[in-house]
């Protein structure tokens, strides 16, 4: 153990213990491992959800071309707004997942 490590842990009691551990960087080292796992899991979930949402929106948008103008939700404007919202939200999820 290094001297700075021992100095951080020695004499820590009561309410002072949390402040000493934070100041010595122990909390950051322990939580960084947890947060990196959470970040990758969140990014993966966002990426998968984004791809699924974009695909669903694309399906609803393109479906009338192949089914002779049949609508899925009951009205053409509702199909188009559904498709636009899902494609936009899917693209935003993929973009945020790629950034993290």
Protein Blocks (a to p, Z undefined) as FASTA:
>chain_A
ZZklmmmmgopahjllmmmmmmnommmmmmmmmmmmmmmmmmmmmmmmmmmmmmmmmmmm
mmmmmngopafkopaklmmmmmmmmmmmmmmmmmmmmmZZ
